[in-house]
Amino acid sequence: MKQIKKILIFLVIFSIFIIPVLSFAWNIGDPIVPKCSTDGCGWTEFLTLVNNFIQFILKALVIPIAAIMFFYAGFKLVISGGSTEAKTQAKKIFTSAVIGLLVAAGAWLIIHTILSILNPTAGYWSWIGL
């Protein structure tokens, strides 16, 4: 019963943070789903869709979650009161948040490079000089 209560509390808090982000997905930069030309959707529109989705995930989810984790770890470090166990846990949270940001940035770099190679004719895709 106690475990179910913890899961429900987590889901409510998670929903409070995520639902507004998802509802404003259209207001962050360009819309996620690009408009097709009169000829229909093609390869370029598909690559634009993938790029917009990755940009949305990075801007609207990864960076705010990392900021929340940094805030939580800093708060935990400040209120540790000299407890080495609490300081160690706060440092572990900081390290995990940094590693998460590095993994997300690396994934973005890999995906962006692949998209650039698949469509080098579009001006904004060829950022690596192909």
C-alpha positions in Angstrom: 0.0 0.0 0.0 2.8 2.4 0.9 4.6 1.6 -2.4 1.4 2.4 -4.4 1.1 5.7 -2.6 4.6 6.6 -3.5 4.0 5.7 -7.2 0.8 7.8 -7.3 2.6 10.8 -5.7 5.4 10.5 -8.3 2.9 10.3 -11.2 1.1 13.4 -10.0 4.3 15.4 -9.6 5.6 14.2 -13.0 2.3 15.1 -14.6 2.4 18.6 -13.1 5.8 19.2 -14.8 5.3 17.3 -18.1 1.7 18.1 -19.2 2.3 21.9 -19.5 5.5 21.2 -21.5 3.6 18.9 -23.9 0.7 21.3 -24.3 3.0 24.1 -25.4 4.9 22.0 -27.9 3.7 24.1 -30.8 4.9 27.3 -29.2 8.6 26.3 -28.9 10.2 27.5 -32.1 8.8 25.9 -35.2 5.9 23.5 -35.0 7.0 19.9 -34.6 5.1 18.6 -37.7 6.1 20.6 -40.8 3.7 21.7 -43.4 3.9 19.7 -46.6 4.2 21.3 -50.0 1.5 21.1 -52.7 3.2 17.9 -54.1 2.8 16.1 -50.8 5.3 15.1 -48.1 8.7 14.0 -49.1 12.1 13.1 -47.7 12.9 16.7 -46.6 9.7 17.0 -44.6 10.4 13.7 -42.9 13.9 14.8 -41.9 12.5 18.1 -40.7 10.0 16.3 -38.6 12.8 14.2 -37.0 14.9 17.3 -36.4 12.0 19.2 -34.9 11.2 16.3 -32.6 14.8 16.0 -31.3 14.9 19.8 -30.8 11.7 19.7 -28.8 12.9 16.9 -26.6 16.1 18.8 -25.9 14.7 22.2 -25.3 11.5 21.3 -23.6 12.3 18.2 -21.6 16.1 17.5 -21.1 17.2 21.0 -20.1 14.4 21.7 -17.6 14.7 18.3 -16.0 18.5 18.8 -15.7 17.9 22.2 -14.1 15.4 20.6 -11.6 18.0 17.9 -10.8 20.7 20.5 -10.2 18.4 22.5 -8.0 17.5 19.4 -6.0 21.1 18.4 -5.6 22.1 21.9 -4.5 19.3 22.1 -2.0 20.2 18.6 -0.7 23.9 19.7 -0.4 22.9 22.9 1.5 20.7 21.2 4.0 23.0 18.2 4.5 24.2 19.7 7.8 27.6 18.1 7.7 26.3 14.6 7.0 28.8 12.9 4.7 26.1 10.5 3.5 23.8 13.4 2.3 26.8 15.2 0.7 27.8 12.1 -1.1 24.2 11.6 -2.4 24.0 15.2 -3.5 27.3 14.9 -5.4 26.1 11.7 -7.0 22.9 13.5 -8.2 25.1 16.3 -9.6 27.3 13.8 -11.4 24.3 11.9 -12.8 22.7 15.1 -14.1 25.9 16.1 -15.9 26.3 12.7 -17.4 22.7 12.8 -18.5 23.2 16.2 -20.2 26.4 14.9 -21.9 24.5 11.8 -23.2 21.7 13.9 -24.5 24.2 16.3 -26.2 26.0 13.3 -27.7 22.8 11.8 -29.0 21.8 15.1 -30.5 25.2 15.4 -32.2 24.9 11.9 -33.7 21.4 12.4 -34.9 22.1 15.8 -36.3 25.2 14.5 -38.2 23.2 11.6 -39.6 20.4 14.0 -40.8 23.1 16.2 -42.3 24.6 13.3 -44.3 21.1 12.1 -45.5 20.1 15.5 -46.8 23.2 17.6 -47.6 21.4 19.8 -50.2 19.3 21.7 -47.7 21.2 24.7 -46.5 20.5 24.4 -42.8 21.3 20.7 -42.6 24.8 20.9 -44.0 26.4 22.4 -40.9 29.4 20.0 -41.0 30.6 21.2 -44.4 29.4 18.3 -46.6 
